[in-house]
Structure formats: structure tokens, C-alpha cells
Amino acid sequence: MTYTIIDGEKAQFIGEGHEFTFECDPMDIDTAYGALAENLEVKDNQDLIDFENAADDDVKTLLDDMKKMGFIDEWEEEEQ
């Protein structure tokens, strides 16, 4: 799957613009964690992105939880 992430209220994309894309298996939360950690930085000197308390049964659950916490605004999933 290909996932497109739009940065949120609490974090911003490190590159230009406000979105990034990564590919991974829908159950590969390690790759998803890595993509988020490498591409997002926390705004306004807040603490780190709260990966420790994120629900992460699968990539969809992880992204939904990151959205609830305000680190991402939106995300889309597309089959490759």
C-alpha cells in the first residue's frame, strides 16, 4: 500500500509542502513508525511525537491514532 500523510496541528513535514508518501504493507507498523519519525518534526518545542501511547495493531490504526493526537491532519491509502 501507498500512504499519503498530511502534517497536523502538532507536527510539520520536514521537507517542502505539507505532505509525504511512503509505501509499506498494511501490517508493517515498524516501517510506518520509521516514515513518520523521519518525515515529521514537532512544532513549537513540544515533546516528541507520542509513539509510545499510539494504538498500533496495524498501519491504519496507527495513522488514525496519530490523527486523533494531532500529529497528522489527514491520510490516504492507495493500493500499489
N, C-alpha and C positions, 0 to 999 in steps of 0.2 A: 504494500500500500504506500501511497504518497500522502504525506500530511503537510498541509499548509497552515502555518501558525501566524496569527496577527498579535503583536505585542499588546499588553494590557496596561491597566492603570498603575500597577506597582513595578513593572519591568519594561525595558525597551530593547528592541533589536540592536545588536552591536553594529551591524552594517548599515547601509543606507536604506531608507524606507522604513516600513513598519511590519514587514512580513518576511518569513523564510520558509523553505520547504526542505523536508527530509524524507527519506524512504526507510521503511522497516516493516517487518512482519507485525501484524496486529497484536501478537503476544510478546513481542520483544521490548519489554519496558526498559531494559538496560540501554538500548540504542536510543530510545525516546528520551530518557533521562539525559544521556550524553548530548543529544541535539539541543535540548532546552538549556543545559548548563553552558554549552559552547556558544550559543547564539543570543542569550538574554542576559542583561545586566540589570540589577535592581536600581530603581530611581530613588533620588532624594536620600541617599545614605541610609536606607533601610537595611535591615538584616538580610541575610542570604535568602534565596528562594527556598521556601519551606518544603523541600523534597521529603524530609523525614516524616511529616504528617500527611503526605499525599496518599490518597487511595490509589492503588496501582495493580489491580487484578489483571488489567490489560491496558494497551495504549489508549483506547477510548476513555476508559475510566480515569487514567492519569490526566489526560488532557481536559476532561470535564472538571476534575478537581482543581487543576491549575487555573481554569477559568473561574471557578467559584471563589478561589482565593485572590483573584485579580491580577495574576501574573501574565495571563494571556487574555485577550479580548474575545477572539473567535478562533475556530479551527475548522478545517475541512479535510475530509478523507476522500481519496480518489484511488480507484484500482489502477494498477500499472498495466 
